[in-house]
Amino acid sequence: MRMCIVLLCFSLGLAGATAVAAEWKVGDGPLKTPWTDKVDPQHVHPEYPRPQMTRADWQSLNGLWQFAAAKENEQPPVGRDLSEQILVPFPVESALSGIMRREERVWYRHTFDVPEDWSGQRVLMHFGAVDWETTVWVNGTKLGEHRGGYDPFSFDITDALKGKGPQESVVGVWDPSDEGTQPRGKQVHKPR
């Protein structure tokens, strides 16, 4: 399960991590490289994700997010802190995520600020990919759902934004992995 997010100012996103970087650490994974310990949670993939289509006004939301396992039909944790941290955009199962375990349903929560000079413009939240079913809320407003773990998608979050101050994003994800009929890659419950 992976998640990569960019906040875009739409006319032609930004992020203060809600959690403290000192609490996050790389998991003890089996495939460490010389670069594993050099990952900086404050600057995770800071480059624009599509260099041929770079926009002037954008900011990455990659970095530390709050995280928790979820239950089916559970209400989104709007306004509530979650018990763990995850480093986005790394898969939950990976050492770099800081979680390093399999979860079928999860919550991500993050607060961010929108630059004042974006006032009067449309603001998009762009997801590079999220496995399999994703539901997004901003400031308690449900923006929509997306199914498909391989394709990018966006939501126009402009109407859900508050005038000033921190904005809250909650992302619910369900990834049945190799159960069900949805397209999938190599990800299975019992790898061998």
N, C-alpha and C positions, 0 to 999 in steps of 0.2 A: 504494500500500500504506500503510495507516494503522493506528495502534494507540493506543487510549485506555484507560487502566487505572485502576481505583479499588480500593483495599483496604477492605473493609467488615467491621466487627464485626457478626456476625449474631446478633441476639437481639431484637428487638422487632418505602484502606488506609493510606502512611507512607514515607517514603522518604528515605533518605540517598543521594544520588547517588554511584555508585561511581566516577565520573570527575570531573575537575576542570573547572569551568565555563570557566576561562580557555582551555582547549584547543578548545572548541567555538566555531564562528563561523557566521553566516548565509552561505549560498552566494550567489553573484552571479547571482541569478535575473533573468529578464526583466520581472517584474511587481512591482517594489518599491512599497510604499506609505509614507506618512509614519510608520506605526507599525512597520514592519519592524525598524528598528534599536532599537526600544524593547522588544523581546521579551526577557524576563529568564528565563534557563534555570533559575533557582532558584524561580521563581513562574509556571509555565506553566499557565494555566487553573486557578487554585487554587479556584475556586468548585465547589460540588457540582453534578455534571452533570445531575441531575434535580431541580430545585428543588421540585417538588410532592411529592417523596418523600424529602426530606432525612432522613438518619439522624443521631442524636447522635454515634455513634462511627464515624468514617470518616477516611480520609486518602488524598490523591491520590498516585499513583505517577507522575504526569506529571513530566517533567524529563529530565535526561541519563541515558541508558542506554548500556551498551557495545553495539557493533554489529559485525557481520561478514557478508560474503557466505557462503553455505552451499552445499554440494553435496548432491545426492540421496543418501539413505541414510547420510549422515554422522551420527556419534554427537553428541549434544548436548554443548556445551562446558561441562559442569558443572565448577566449580572452576577454570576457566581464563579469564584476561583476554582480551577481544577487542580487535582492533586499532584500532577507530574508535569514535566517539561519535555518537549520534543524539539529537535532541531530540524526545521523545514528547510530544504525540500527532501530530506533523506527518508527512505522507506522505514516504517515502524519497525520492521524486522532487522534493520541494519544496525551495526555498532555505532555509526555516526549519528543516528537519530537520538541516541541516548536511551532508547526504550529497549530495543533488541528482543522483542517477543512478538508472537502472532496474536493479533486481536481482530475479530470479525467486524465489530462495530466500535467506532471511536468518536470522540469529540475533540476538536481543536478549538482553542479560544485565544484571541489576540486583541489588543487595543492598539490603535494607531491614530495619528493626527493627519489631517488634510491641510496642505499648505494654504495659507490665506490667499495667495495670488491665483489659486484655482477657482476662486469665487466666480459664480456665473457660468461655469463650464460644466459639462457632463463628466462624471468620474466613473470609470469602469474598474471592476476587479476582475483580473484575468487569471485563470488557472491553467497552468501548462499541462497538467494531467493529474487526475485523482482516481484511484481505483475504488470501486466500480460504480457505486451510487453515491452521489454527493448532494447534500442540501445545505444552502447557505443563508444565514441571517446576518443582517447588519443592524445594530441598535434595536434588536428584538423584532425587526421586520423580516419576514421570510421573503427572500428574493427569488427563490426557485430551486429546482432540482436538475441534476444532470446524470445521465447514465452513460457509461463507457469509460474504460480505464486508459484509453490510448489517445484520445483526442482532446485538444485544448477547448476551453469554453470561457465565457465571460458573462458577468452580470453588470448592468448599469446600476450603481449603488447611489446615485445622486439624490433621489427622493427619500432615501432612508437615512441620509446623513443629518446629524444635528448641526446647528449653526456654528458652534465653536466647541473646542475641547476634544478630549479623546473620543474616538469612535470605537465601537465594539463589534468584532466579527466573530461569529460562531459557525463552525463548519462541522456537519455531521457526515460521517462516512460509513458505508456498509460495503465490505469486500468479502463475498462468499467464497472467493478463491476458486477451487476446482469443483465446488458444488453448484448445481444449477446449470442453465444452458447458455449463459453469457459467454462471449469470447474471452479467452484468457491466454496468457503466455505460459511460461514454465512454472509459475507459482502454483504449488499444490500443498495440501495439508500435511502429507507424508512424503517429503522429498527422499529420493533414493538414487 
